[in-house]
Structures are given as structure tokens and as C-alpha cells.
Amino acid sequence: MSSPETYFLPRPTSHVPNSPLPVLVYRSALPLNPTPEATCGLIEPNNWLKGGVFKHYPAHHFHSVTHECYAVFKGHSRLLLGRGPLDPGTENDLLVDLKEGDAIVLPAGVAHCSLESSDDYEYVGLYPKGSPPWDNNFCKAGEEETKEKAENAMDVPVPDSDPIFGVGGPLVEIWIKAMGRAWKPYGTQRLTQVEA
């Protein structure tokens, strides 16, 4: 298994916070013929916990209080990342194709929706242990509310563990580096920001 693909969406839109943390895509990360149970058996020991099993979800949305991992155990989907339905589309829109066995980690604040999916597309949604229940923001709020949601998203801590590789996996290092600030561990592998 190789390191994840990284996709940066640092620029906010009028309706979407996005994040300085990159979206991470892990190709062929799950065992062959994955099931929800096998997927959870692989990822939950890494302190990313099942929030549900989901199918095609065409609504643009983001979560401002938690990061999210999709682990695809059936079918395929094309995701549009980084903009909402009120934002203009461009030739630079970020589209990511996911198929059975792939996993994607979406930082808090990054908009996502399924544009098209196979009829059998299903994935497990997993969230860092200790996260509050996710909120759904549908990328239609005004500037003030979007700014508030952006501040919430920036306060979501970097998890202490990579969902696929576990402690010491690439997510933590990639995300801390992307923050462009000094960080230090405290407690048991929890990370907190240190002002330079």
C-alpha cells in the first residue's frame, strides 16, 4: 500500500470554508471484497469510529466540527470537492473518482458531494474518536455564517492516528506540515498548536 494522494483546497468560497489541510486519498486500502464489518475491523482500531453506512449523496455539504473518512466497500463514485451549489464551476473543479477498496479523508470544512455513482455504491463513514456528532452544512449560508463555520473547522484538532496506517501513519505528518506552524504533542499522542 502506498502513501495517500494529496489534494489541497485551501481557498474558501463565499459558501464553503475549505481547509489548509489536504484531502487524502488511499487507493486499494481495504482488503479484497470488503464488507462494512471488515472495513470497521481495519479502521476502528486506529481510533476512527463508524458513524454509519451511506450510499450516493448528491447534496453539496461540509462538516465544521469533525474530519471524515469514506471507506468504499462497494461500487464507485465521482466526488466534487471544494465548492457548493451556489459557487461557480470552473475548469479547475476538483473531481476525485473512488472505487471499491479506496478511502478518502476529508478535513473539516471541505465541501463534498457525489456527482455520479454506480447503483451499488456504498461506503462506511468514519470519524476520529472523541469527535462530536457531525453537522451538515449545505454550502448555502451567507458570508458571516460561513466565516463562523470556518473558525469552527480550524479548531478541529489533527487526529492522533491515520485511519489506514494507524499511529505513525502519514496523515498526522502531512496535516501538521500543511498547517505551516509549530506543533507539539501533549497528553497521550494528542496534538495541540503552539504559537510561534
N, C-alpha and C positions, 0 to 999 in steps of 0.2 A: 504494500500500500504506500502510495506516495504522499508527499505533503499536500495540503489543500491548495486549490486555486484561490487567488485573492482578487477581489473586485472592490475598488474604492468608489464610494458615493458621498464625498464629504460636503458637497454643496447642498444646502437646503433649497426647497422651492417655497412658494408662497403658502403651501398647504402641507408640506412634508419636512420634518426636521432633518432626516438622513443622519449620517454619523461619520466622524473621522475614523471609526473602526471599520475595517473592510469586511464585506461579506466573504465567507469562506465556503468553498465547495469541495467536498471529499468524494472522489469518484470511486465506485465499486468498494465502498466502505463496509457494506453489510455482507453477511455470509450468503452463499448461493441459496436461492429460493427462500428469501427471508419471510418471516411471519412477524406480526406485531410482538409476539412473545419473545422470539429470538432477538428482535431488534432491541426491545427493552432490556433483555438479558445482556446485550453487549454494551449499551449506553448508560443504563441506570447505575451500574457500579461506579461510573465516572462522575456521579453527582449531577447528572442531568435527568430529570424525572418526567415520566409520561404525563402529559396533560390531556391527551385524547388521541383518537384515530380520526383522520379527516380525509375528505375527498376534494375534488375540484372546487376551488373557492375563487370566483371571479371578481370579488369586490376588492378594490384597492384599499389597503389598510396598513397600519403600523401599530406597534406596541410601544408605549412610552415608559413602561415600568419593568420590562424584562427583555432579555435576549431570547431567541427562539431557534430551535433546531428542527428541521423537517428531515425525517429519515424515511426515504421512499421504499416501501416494500412491495409495491405492485404498480405496473403501468409506467406512464411517463407524462410529463407536463412541461410547458414552456412558461416560465415566470417572467414578468416585467417587474423590474426593481427601480426604486428611487423616485417615482413620481405618482401623483394621484390623477383622478379623472378630470380635474379642473386645470391641471398643468398641461401646457402644450407638448405634444410629442415632437421628437426630433430624430434625426438620423443617428444620434448618439445614444438613444434609449438603450438601456442595458437589459438584454434578454439572456436568460440562462435556461438551458434545457436540462432537465433532470430525468433520470430513468431509474428503474428498479435497481436497488443497491447503492444509490447515491444518497448523500446527506448534504444539507446546506445549513449554515448558521447565519442567522440574520441579526445584526446588532439592534438593540433598542433604537427606535426612531426611523429605521429604514422601511420605506413603503414596499409592499409586495402584493402581487395578485397573480392568479393563474389565467393566462390568456387562452390557452387551449390545452386539453388533456385527453388522454385515452379514456375510454369508458370505465376501465378498471383501475384508474389511478387512485392510490391510497397511500397515506403516509402517517407515521406517528409524529405528533408534535411533542417535543421535549423541552424542558425549561430548567435553568440552573436551580439546584436545591436551595431552598430558602427564598426564592423569588415570590413576590406577591402574585395573586391571580392576574393573568394578562388582561389588559384593557384593549379594546378595539377602537381605533381612531380611523375614520373613513376618509381622511385626506380632503375634507371639505371645510374645515374650520378657518376662521379669519386669522389675520397675522398675529394678534395678541395671544390667542389660544394656542396657535402653533408654536409661538415662542415659548410659552409656558411648558408645552409638551416637550420641546427640545431641551429645556433645562432639566425636566424630569429624566429624559433619556440619558443625558450626560452624567446624571447622578447614579445610574445603574452601574454597580461595580463590575469589573472584569472578573469572570468566574475563575475559580482556582484550579479548574480542570478542563481539559479538552474533551468534548463529548465522545470522540472516537478513540483517541490515543490515551486519555486519562491524564493523571498528574505528570507534568513534564512534557506533555504534548505541545504542538506548535501554536495553538490558539492563544495561550497566555502571552507568549513571547511576541507574537505578531501584533496582538492588540496593544500591548504595553508600548511597543516601539511606535505604533501608529499614533498613540496619544502624544508623542513628542515631548513628554515630561518625565521627570524622575519619579519612580515609584519604589515602594519598599514593602516587603511582607510584614504583616503583623498577625498575632494570634496564630491559628493553625492554617497556614497557607492562604489566608485571605489577603487581598491586596488593597492598599489604600494609596491615594495620591499624596505626594509630598510636594509642596510648593518649592520651586527652585529659588 
